[in-house]
Amino acid sequence: MSTDTTELRGKLAQRSEAQAVEHAEAKQPKTIGQLIDLQRTEIARALPKHMDADRLARIATTTIKTTPKLMECSATSLLGALMLSAQTGLEPGPLGHVYFVPRWNGKTRTQECQWQLGYRGIIELARNSGKLVSIEAREVRARDHFEFRYGLDEKLEHQPFMAGDRGEIIAAWGLAKFTDGGHYFVVLSRSDIDEAMARSDSAAKGFGPWITDYAAMARKTVIRRMAPFLPLSAEQAQVIAQDESVHNISAGDRIAADIAAEPRPEWIDSDIVDEDPEPEPAELVDPSPADEPLPEPPPVDADTGEIIDVAADDSGFVAMTQPQNRKLHALLREVGIASGDRHEWASNHLGREITSLTEVSKTEAARLIDTLEAAA
């Protein structure tokens, strides 16, 4: 009798377990459409005011359906890419702000959706700063008339060939004009562009925007090289840092509205390389006459290197600490900003004119360091 009871209990337990599994599977979303519907409230919460959750969902669904390879991607990575678009206010699709690119993950043995910024997306972010009059990027082809030079008498002249085929791409350039009357431009050769393409995983495997939209990616690479000189906020720089990233979000997850909490991936497709490294200055000290005694150094914490109890001057100005100074110069050098251009870069990002980094306060230095870390 006891044996019969034990067997009956075992069968009931197996049946209960099977029903629980069946119920759990029934609750899991089967398609990306169902997953989007489950997260519609979170999507709407993350969207900026000018965007609509239903519109973004429709655009994403169309993008996924028109790129067959995306149908093989995990639903969680597709939703992650969609949520990142919602948080940044940049749409996938024909506007070219963002691309959804399928990527094989050898570790998890799954196809994943990678979120890639288009050059128009970076331009849109820069324009939103309110400190740009205009910004553009163009490719140069073999039969175009093109001249440029850097220096005190700089020049940028491009006349596209209009009497037939323009030939293959030989270079690309970008130009930004600032509200204060200044400007900045960059020219990249074909070999510069191809070096950036060589660092792209998707291009190496024969798919993605480098293969289908080389001209657009050439323009994007130029804009990426310009990014450290553009008046981007720390938040906007963090958006650029999300480029070529994969974010997995499961059904029921609550999405943080602040993308700054996301891990920062490497810049794969257009890293900025310092071709002429400069020695890092030990500290920022204004030159003084030889017969003028130097001021006593401020007290420094032996463990952290921080200056202790730095007092403000009569205007309330508190200079950056020596560790901040060293870190700021290291990051500026890392992103390729030459010493002669650093005060101009800082002026653009601080919104006030400075003639030397010695004029940067402790609070301002922290802001600049955050911006550079997001872009490094």
Backbone hydrogen bonds in HBPLUS format (Angstrom, degrees):
<---DONOR---> <-ACCEPTOR-->    atom                        ^
c    i                          cat <-CA-CA->   ^        H-A-AA   ^      H-
h    n   atom  resd res      DA  || num        DHA   H-A  angle D-A-AA Bond
n    s   type  num  typ     dist DA aas  dist angle  dist       angle   num
A0005-THR N   A0001-MET O   3.04 MM   4  6.34 157.9  2.09 149.9 155.9     1
A0006-THR N   A0002-SER O   2.96 MM   4  6.18 155.7  2.02 145.6 151.9     2
A0007-GLU N   A0003-THR O   2.97 MM   4  6.23 160.8  2.01 150.5 155.3     3
A0008-LEU N   A0004-ASP O   2.92 MM   4  6.13 157.8  1.97 147.7 154.0     4
A0009-ARG N   A0005-THR O   2.90 MM   4  6.13 160.6  1.94 149.4 154.6     5
A0010-GLY N   A0006-THR O   2.92 MM   4  6.16 153.2  1.99 145.8 153.6     6
A0011-LYS N   A0007-GLU O   2.93 MM   4  6.23 157.3  1.98 150.8 156.2     7
A0012-LEU N   A0008-LEU O   2.94 MM   4  6.18 159.6  1.98 150.7 156.5     8
A0013-ALA N   A0009-ARG O   2.90 MM   4  6.09 153.5  1.97 145.5 153.0     9
A0014-GLN N   A0010-GLY O   2.97 MM   4  6.22 156.8  2.02 147.8 153.8    10
A0015-ARG N   A0011-LYS O   2.92 MM   4  6.12 158.6  1.97 147.5 153.6    11
A0016-SER N   A0012-LEU O   2.87 MM   4  6.06 159.5  1.91 147.0 152.7    12
A0017-GLU N   A0013-ALA O   2.91 MM   4  6.10 155.1  1.97 145.2 152.3    13
A0018-ALA N   A0014-GLN O   2.90 MM   4  6.11 156.5  1.95 147.5 153.9    14
A0019-GLN N   A0015-ARG O   2.92 MM   4  6.15 155.9  1.98 149.0 155.4    15
A0020-ALA N   A0016-SER O   2.98 MM   4  6.20 151.7  2.06 143.4 151.1    16
A0021-VAL N   A0017-GLU O   3.01 MM   4  6.28 158.1  2.06 148.8 154.1    17
A0022-GLU N   A0018-ALA O   2.91 MM   4  6.10 160.9  1.94 147.1 152.9    18
A0023-HIS N   A0019-GLN O   2.83 MM   4  5.99 153.4  1.90 145.4 152.8    19
A0024-ALA N   A0020-ALA O   2.89 MM   4  6.09 156.5  1.94 145.8 152.3    20
A0025-GLU N   A0021-VAL O   2.86 MM   4  6.09 159.9  1.90 151.6 157.1    21
A0026-ALA N   A0022-GLU O   2.95 MM   4  6.10 147.8  2.05 139.5 148.6    22
A0027-LYS N   A0023-HIS O   3.13 MM   4  6.40 137.0  2.33 138.9 149.3    23
A0027-LYS N   A0024-ALA O   3.16 MM   3  5.20 129.1  2.44  94.0 107.0    24
A0028-GLN N   A0025-GLU O   3.19 MM   3  5.19 137.9  2.38  96.0 107.4    25
A0035-LEU N   A0031-THR O   3.06 MM   4  6.38 154.5  2.12 144.6 152.2    26
A0036-ILE N   A0032-ILE O   2.82 MM   4  6.05 154.8  1.88 149.6 155.9    27
A0037-ASP N   A0033-GLY O   2.98 MM   4  6.23 157.0  2.04 144.6 151.0    28
A0038-LEU N   A0034-GLN O   2.99 MM   4  6.25 151.4  2.07 145.1 152.4    29
A0039-GLN N   A0035-LEU O   3.15 MM   4  6.39 137.4  2.34 139.2 150.0    30
A0039-GLN N   A0036-ILE O   3.08 MM   3  5.13 128.4  2.36  96.3 110.1    31
A0040-ARG N   A0037-ASP O   3.36 MM   3  5.07 168.4  2.37 100.8 103.1    32
A0043-ILE N   A0039-GLN O   2.87 MM   4  6.11 158.4  1.92 160.4 167.7    33
A0044-ALA N   A0040-ARG O   2.94 MM   4  6.13 164.1  1.97 149.4 153.2    34
A0045-ARG N   A0041-THR O   2.98 MM   4  6.20 148.0  2.09 142.3 151.4    35
A0046-ALA N   A0042-GLU O   3.07 MM   4  6.27 144.6  2.20 143.8 152.1    36
A0046-ALA N   A0043-ILE O   3.16 MM   3  5.25 125.0  2.48  97.0 110.5    37
A0047-LEU N   A0043-ILE O   3.10 MM   4  6.26 134.6  2.31 146.7 158.7    38
A0051-MET N   A0048-PRO O   3.16 MM   3  5.78 168.6  2.18 121.8 125.2    39
A0056-LEU N   A0052-ASP O   3.00 MM   4  6.28 164.6  2.03 156.4 160.5    40
A0057-ALA N   A0053-ALA O   2.96 MM   4  6.14 158.7  2.01 148.8 154.7    41
A0058-ARG N   A0054-ASP O   2.96 MM   4  6.19 154.8  2.03 146.1 152.8    42
A0059-ILE N   A0055-ARG O   2.91 MM   4  6.17 164.2  1.93 155.6 159.6    43
A0060-ALA N   A0056-LEU O   2.90 MM   4  6.06 163.3  1.93 150.7 155.4    44
A0061-THR N   A0057-ALA O   2.94 MM   4  6.07 160.0  1.98 146.2 151.9    45
A0062-THR N   A0058-ARG O   2.94 MM   4  6.15 160.4  1.98 150.3 155.4    46
A0063-THR N   A0059-ILE O   2.89 MM   4  6.11 160.5  1.93 150.1 155.8    47
A0064-ILE N   A0060-ALA O   2.93 MM   4  6.13 158.9  1.97 150.7 156.0    48
A0065-LYS N   A0061-THR O   2.97 MM   4  6.16 156.8  2.02 146.9 153.2    49
A0066-THR N   A0062-THR O   2.94 MM   4  6.10 147.3  2.05 149.5 157.8    50
A0067-THR N   A0064-ILE O   3.40 MM   3  5.36 153.0  2.48  97.0 104.7    51
A0070-LEU N   A0067-THR O   2.83 MM   3  5.64 145.2  1.95 129.4 138.2    52
A0071-MET N   A0068-PRO O   3.00 MM   3  5.46 143.2  2.14 109.3 119.5    53
A0072-GLU N   A0069-LYS O   3.05 MM   3  5.54 155.0  2.11 109.9 117.6    54
A0073-CYS N   A0070-LEU O   2.99 MM   3  5.17 157.1  2.04 106.8 114.2    55
A0074-SER N   A0111-GLN O   2.86 MM  37  6.20 144.6  1.99 155.8 156.0    56
A0078-LEU N   A0074-SER O   3.14 MM   4  6.44 156.3  2.20 151.4 158.3    57
A0079-LEU N   A0075-ALA O   2.94 MM   4  6.13 156.7  1.99 145.7 152.0    58
A0080-GLY N   A0076-THR O   2.93 MM   4  6.09 146.8  2.04 135.4 145.2    59
A0249-ILE N   A0076-THR O   2.99 MM 173  4.72 165.0  2.01 112.1 115.3    60
A0081-ALA N   A0077-SER O   2.98 MM   4  6.22 154.8  2.04 145.2 150.2    61
A0082-LEU N   A0078-LEU O   3.01 MM   4  6.26 155.3  2.07 144.3 151.5    62
A0083-MET N   A0079-LEU O   2.83 MM   4  6.07 154.8  1.90 150.3 156.9    63
A0084-LEU N   A0080-GLY O   3.01 MM   4  6.22 151.4  2.09 144.2 151.8    64
A0085-SER N   A0081-ALA O   3.05 MM   4  6.32 150.3  2.14 143.3 151.1    65
A0086-ALA N   A0082-LEU O   2.95 MM   4  6.27 149.0  2.04 142.5 151.6    66
A0087-GLN N   A0083-MET O   2.86 MM   4  6.14 158.2  1.91 150.7 155.8    67
A0088-THR N   A0084-LEU O   3.02 MM   4  6.13 151.8  2.10 143.8 150.7    68
A0089-GLY N   A0085-SER O   2.87 MM   4  5.74 130.3  2.12 140.4 152.1    69
A0096-GLY N   A0093-GLY O   3.14 MM   3  6.03 162.4  2.17 127.4 131.9    70
A0118-GLY N   A0097-HIS O   2.80 MM  21  4.88 172.1  1.80 127.8 125.0    71
A0099-TYR N   A0116-GLN O   2.65 MM  17  5.00 161.9  1.68 154.0 160.0    72
A0116-GLN N   A0099-TYR O   2.90 MM  17  5.00 171.7  1.91 158.9 158.0    73
A0101-VAL N   A0114-GLN O   2.87 MM  13  4.95 173.7  1.88 148.8 150.9    74
A0114-GLN N   A0101-VAL O   2.65 MM  13  4.95 172.2  1.66 148.6 151.0    75
A0103-ARG N   A0112-GLU O   2.66 MM   9  5.14 148.4  1.76 154.5 162.7    76
A0112-GLU N   A0103-ARG O   2.70 MM   9  5.14 169.3  1.71 148.8 152.7    77
A0105-ASN N   A0110-THR O   2.86 MM   5  5.47 173.1  1.86 164.1 166.3    78
A0109-ARG N   A0105-ASN O   2.77 MM   4  5.54 124.6  2.08 144.2 160.7    79
A0115-TRP N   A0245-SER O   2.87 MM 130  5.49 171.2  1.88 164.4 162.5    80
A0244-GLU N   A0115-TRP O   2.74 MM 129  5.27 125.5  2.04 140.6 154.9    81
A0121-GLY N   A0118-GLY O   2.96 MM   3  5.16 130.7  2.21 100.6 114.3    82
A0122-ILE N   A0118-GLY O   3.30 MM   4  6.79 150.7  2.39 150.6 157.3    83
A0123-ILE N   A0119-TYR O   3.04 MM   4  6.31 159.4  2.08 147.4 153.3    84
A0124-GLU N   A0120-ARG O   2.88 MM   4  6.03 151.8  1.96 139.6 147.4    85
A0125-LEU N   A0121-GLY O   3.08 MM   4  6.37 154.0  2.15 144.2 150.3    86
A0126-ALA N   A0122-ILE O   3.01 MM   4  6.31 160.6  2.05 150.7 155.7    87
A0127-ARG N   A0123-ILE O   2.90 MM   4  6.12 159.3  1.94 153.9 159.4    88
A0128-ASN N   A0124-GLU O   3.14 MM   4  6.31 145.6  2.26 141.9 150.4    89
A0129-SER N   A0126-ALA O   3.11 MM   3  5.49 159.4  2.15 108.8 115.3    90
A0130-GLY N   A0127-ARG O   3.22 MM   3  6.01 164.1  2.25 120.5 123.9    91
A0179-THR N   A0131-LYS O   3.09 MM  48  5.37 157.1  2.14 127.8 127.8    92
A0133-VAL N   A0177-LYS O   2.74 MM  44  5.40 162.9  1.77 145.7 151.1    93
A0134-SER N   A0177-LYS O   3.41 MM  43  5.32 158.6  2.46 132.4 136.0    94
A0177-LYS N   A0134-SER O   2.86 MM  43  5.32 169.8  1.87 156.1 157.2    95
A0136-GLU N   A0175-LEU O   2.97 MM  39  5.52 152.9  2.04 149.6 158.5    96
A0175-LEU N   A0136-GLU O   2.90 MM  39  5.52 157.7  1.95 152.8 159.1    97
A0138-ARG N   A0173-TRP O   2.89 MM  35  5.59 155.9  1.95 157.5 165.5    98
A0173-TRP N   A0138-ARG O   2.87 MM  35  5.59 160.2  1.91 162.6 168.9    99
A0140-VAL N   A0171-ALA O   2.74 MM  31  4.98 175.1  1.75 136.3 135.2   100
A0170-ILE N   A0140-VAL O   2.78 MM  30  5.81 166.1  1.80 153.4 158.0   101
A0171-ALA N   A0140-VAL O   3.35 MM  31  4.98 151.6  2.43 137.3 134.4   102
A0144-ASP N   A0141-ARG O   2.98 MM   3  5.49 164.9  2.00 122.4 127.2   103
A0142-ALA N   A0168-GLU O   2.92 MM  26  5.65 144.7  2.04 150.4 160.5   104
A0143-ARG N   A0166-ARG O   2.91 MM  23  5.08 165.6  1.93 158.2 153.5   105
A0145-HIS N   A0159-GLN O   2.91 MM  14  5.01 167.6  1.93 152.7 149.5   106
A0159-GLN N   A0145-HIS O   2.77 MM  14  5.01 169.1  1.78 155.5 159.0   107
A0147-GLU N   A0157-GLU O   2.86 MM  10  5.16 160.5  1.90 150.7 156.2   108
A0157-GLU N   A0147-GLU O   2.82 MM  10  5.16 161.7  1.85 166.9 164.4   109
A0149-ARG N   A0155-LYS O   2.91 MM   6  5.11 144.2  2.04 138.7 139.1   110
A0155-LYS N   A0149-ARG O   2.92 MM   6  5.11 155.8  1.98 139.1 141.8   111
A0190-ARG N   A0170-ILE O   2.95 MM  20  4.87 117.3  2.35 143.2 128.1   112
A0172-ALA N   A0188-LEU O   2.94 MM  16  5.36 146.7  2.05 151.0 157.7   113
A0188-LEU N   A0172-ALA O   2.81 MM  16  5.36 169.1  1.82 165.4 169.2   114
A0174-GLY N   A0186-VAL O   2.91 MM  12  5.38 151.0  2.00 151.1 158.9   115
A0186-VAL N   A0174-GLY O   2.99 MM  12  5.38 149.1  2.08 145.2 153.7   116
A0176-ALA N   A0184-TYR O   2.85 MM   8  5.32 162.2  1.88 157.4 163.6   117
A0184-TYR N   A0176-ALA O   2.89 MM   8  5.32 147.1  2.00 149.9 157.2   118
A0178-PHE N   A0182-GLY O   2.83 MM   4  5.26 166.7  1.85 143.3 147.6   119
A0181-GLY N   A0178-PHE O   3.09 MM   3  5.58 159.8  2.13 117.2 119.7   120
A0193-ILE N   A0189-SER O   3.09 MM   4  6.44 157.8  2.14 150.5 155.8   121
A0194-ASP N   A0190-ARG O   2.86 MM   4  6.13 161.2  1.90 152.8 158.2   122
A0195-GLU N   A0191-SER O   2.97 MM   4  6.09 145.1  2.09 141.1 149.6   123
A0196-ALA N   A0192-ASP O   3.23 MM   4  6.57 149.1  2.33 141.0 148.4   124
A0196-ALA N   A0193-ILE O   3.09 MM   3  5.18 119.1  2.47  96.0 110.7   125
A0197-MET N   A0193-ILE O   2.99 MM   4  6.38 154.4  2.06 148.0 155.5   126
A0198-ALA N   A0194-ASP O   2.92 MM   4  6.12 148.2  2.02 143.0 151.1   127
A0199-ARG N   A0196-ALA O   3.13 MM   3  5.45 148.5  2.23 105.1 114.2   128
A0200-SER N   A0197-MET O   2.97 MM   3  5.36 165.0  1.99 116.8 120.5   129
A0204-ALA N   A0200-SER O   3.17 MM   4  6.35 155.2  2.24 144.5 151.0   130
A0205-LYS N   A0201-ASP O   3.23 MM   4  6.53 132.1  2.48 139.0 151.2   131
A0205-LYS N   A0202-SER O   3.07 MM   3  5.15 134.3  2.29  96.9 109.6   132
A0207-PHE N   A0202-SER O   3.09 MM   5  5.49 176.3  2.09 144.8 143.8   133
A0206-GLY N   A0203-ALA O   3.02 MM   3  5.01 160.0  2.06 102.7 108.8   134
A0211-ILE N   A0208-GLY O   3.01 MM   3  5.66 142.1  2.16 117.6 126.9   135
A0212-THR N   A0208-GLY O   3.16 MM   4  6.43 160.4  2.20 147.9 154.0   136
A0213-ASP N   A0209-PRO O   2.64 MM   4  4.93 151.4  1.71 133.8 141.7   137
A0217-MET N   A0213-ASP O   3.04 MM   4  6.33 156.6  2.09 153.6 160.7   138
A0218-ALA N   A0214-TYR O   2.82 MM   4  6.10 142.7  1.96 148.3 159.5   139
A0219-ARG N   A0215-ALA O   3.06 MM   4  6.39 156.8  2.11 148.1 153.4   140
A0220-LYS N   A0216-ALA O   2.92 MM   4  6.19 151.9  2.00 142.2 150.9   141
A0221-THR N   A0217-MET O   2.90 MM   4  6.06 153.5  1.97 142.2 148.5   142
A0222-VAL N   A0218-ALA O   3.19 MM   4  6.51 154.3  2.26 145.7 151.4   143
A0223-ILE N   A0219-ARG O   3.06 MM   4  6.38 164.8  2.09 151.9 155.6   144
A0224-ARG N   A0220-LYS O   2.82 MM   4  6.09 153.7  1.89 151.7 159.6   145
A0225-ARG N   A0221-THR O   3.01 MM   4  6.28 148.5  2.11 143.0 151.0   146
A0225-ARG N   A0222-VAL O   3.09 MM   3  5.14 118.1  2.49  95.2 110.2   147
A0226-MET N   A0222-VAL O   3.07 MM   4  6.40 136.7  2.26 142.2 154.5   148
A0226-MET N   A0223-ILE O   3.07 MM   3  4.97 126.7  2.36  92.1 106.6   149
A0227-ALA N   A0223-ILE O   3.03 MM   4  6.18 125.2  2.34 140.3 154.7   150
A0227-ALA N   A0224-ARG O   3.22 MM   3  5.05 139.2  2.39  93.7 104.8   151
A0229-PHE N   A0226-MET O   2.80 MM   3  5.57 151.1  1.88 131.4 140.1   152
A0230-LEU N   A0227-ALA O   3.06 MM   3  5.14 161.0  2.09 109.5 115.6   153
A0232-LEU N   A0230-LEU O   2.77 MM   2  5.62 136.9  1.96 109.4  95.7   154
A0237-ALA N   A0233-SER O   2.91 MM   4  6.17 158.9  1.95 152.8 158.8   155
A0238-GLN N   A0234-ALA O   2.97 MM   4  6.14 142.3  2.11 137.1 147.5   156
A0239-VAL N   A0235-GLU O   3.08 MM   4  6.44 141.0  2.24 140.9 150.8   157
A0240-ILE N   A0236-GLN O   3.24 MM   4  6.64 156.5  2.29 147.5 151.9   158
A0241-ALA N   A0237-ALA O   3.07 MM   4  6.36 142.4  2.21 138.5 149.2   159
A0242-GLN N   A0239-VAL O   2.97 MM   3  5.32 152.0  2.05 107.2 116.1   160
A0243-ASP N   A0240-ILE O   3.11 MM   3  5.58 165.8  2.13 115.2 119.2   161
A0253-ASP N   A0250-SER O   3.10 MM   3  5.64 162.4  2.13 133.9 136.1   162
A0261-ALA N   A0258-ASP O   3.32 MM   3  6.18 173.1  2.32 119.9 121.9   163
A0262-GLU N   A0259-ILE O   2.92 MM   3  5.46 163.6  1.94 117.7 123.2   164
A0292-GLU N   A0289-PRO O   3.00 MM   3  5.31 162.3  2.03 112.3 117.9   165
A0308-ILE N   A0299-PRO O   2.82 MM   9  5.54 166.4  1.84 145.1 149.7   166
A0301-ASP N   A0306-GLU O   2.81 MM   5  5.39 169.8  1.82 161.0 161.6   167
A0305-GLY N   A0301-ASP O   2.82 MM   4  5.05 147.6  1.92 138.8 147.3   168
A0313-ASP N   A0317-PHE O   3.16 MM   4  5.56 154.7  2.22 139.3 143.4   169
A0316-GLY N   A0313-ASP O   2.92 MM   3  5.22 159.8  1.96 113.6 120.3   170
A0362-LYS N   A0318-VAL O   2.78 MM  44  5.87 149.8  1.87 158.4 158.0   171
A0325-ASN N   A0321-THR O   2.86 MM   4  6.16 155.2  1.92 149.3 157.1   172
A0326-ARG N   A0322-GLN O   2.93 MM   4  6.21 163.0  1.96 156.0 158.7   173
A0327-LYS N   A0323-PRO O   2.96 MM   4  6.09 163.5  1.98 147.4 152.4   174
A0328-LEU N   A0324-GLN O   2.79 MM   4  5.87 161.1  1.82 153.6 158.9   175
A0329-HIS N   A0325-ASN O   3.11 MM   4  6.30 167.1  2.12 149.9 152.7   176
A0330-ALA N   A0326-ARG O   3.00 MM   4  6.17 155.2  2.07 145.2 152.6   177
A0331-LEU N   A0327-LYS O   2.95 MM   4  6.16 160.5  1.99 151.5 155.9   178
A0332-LEU N   A0328-LEU O   2.94 MM   4  6.13 158.6  1.98 149.3 155.7   179
A0333-ARG N   A0329-HIS O   2.97 MM   4  6.09 156.3  2.03 145.1 151.2   180
A0334-GLU N   A0330-ALA O   2.93 MM   4  6.10 145.6  2.05 138.4 148.7   181
A0335-VAL N   A0331-LEU O   3.06 MM   4  6.35 150.4  2.15 151.8 156.7   182
A0337-ILE N   A0332-LEU O   2.95 MM   5  5.37 161.4  1.98 164.1 158.3   183
A0336-GLY N   A0333-ARG O   3.15 MM   3  5.09 155.9  2.21  99.8 106.8   184
A0341-ASP N   A0338-ALA O   2.98 MM   3  5.44 150.4  2.07 112.8 121.9   185
A0342-ARG N   A0339-SER O   3.44 MM   3  5.37 159.9  2.48 100.4 106.1   186
A0345-TRP N   A0341-ASP O   3.02 MM   4  6.28 157.6  2.07 153.0 159.6   187
A0346-ALA N   A0342-ARG O   2.93 MM   4  6.14 164.1  1.96 149.9 154.1   188
A0347-SER N   A0343-HIS O   2.91 MM   4  6.05 151.4  1.99 139.8 147.8   189
A0348-ASN N   A0344-GLU O   3.09 MM   4  6.37 158.4  2.14 149.0 153.3   190
A0349-HIS N   A0345-TRP O   3.18 MM   4  6.49 154.6  2.24 148.0 154.6   191
A0350-LEU N   A0346-ALA O   2.82 MM   4  5.93 145.7  1.94 152.0 161.6   192
A0351-GLY N   A0347-SER O   2.93 MM   4  5.78 134.0  2.14 143.6 153.0   193
A0359-GLU N   A0356-SER O   3.08 MM   3  5.83 167.4  2.10 118.5 122.6   194
A0360-VAL N   A0357-LEU O   3.13 MM   3  5.36 167.0  2.15 110.5 113.2   195
A0365-ALA N   A0361-SER O   2.83 MM   4  5.98 155.1  1.90 148.7 155.7   196
A0366-ALA N   A0362-LYS O   3.18 MM   4  6.43 152.5  2.26 142.1 148.3   197
A0367-ARG N   A0363-THR O   3.22 MM   4  6.59 151.4  2.31 143.4 150.6   198
A0368-LEU N   A0364-GLU O   2.95 MM   4  6.28 161.2  1.99 154.9 159.7   199
A0369-ILE N   A0365-ALA O   2.87 MM   4  6.05 160.1  1.91 152.6 158.1   200
A0370-ASP N   A0366-ALA O   3.02 MM   4  6.22 156.6  2.08 144.1 150.2   201
A0371-THR N   A0367-ARG O   3.06 MM   4  6.34 158.5  2.10 148.9 154.3   202
A0372-LEU N   A0368-LEU O   2.95 MM   4  6.22 161.4  1.98 151.7 156.4   203
A0373-GLU N   A0369-ILE O   2.87 MM   4  6.01 157.8  1.91 151.8 158.0   204
A0374-ALA N   A0370-ASP O   3.12 MM   4  6.28 147.6  2.23 141.9 149.9   205
A0375-ALA N   A0371-THR O   3.23 MM   4  6.49 133.3  2.46 134.7 146.8   206
A0375-ALA N   A0372-LEU O   3.03 MM   3  4.99 128.1  2.31  92.8 107.1   207
A0376-ALA N   A0372-LEU O   2.75 MM   4  5.80 125.9  2.04 147.0 161.8   208
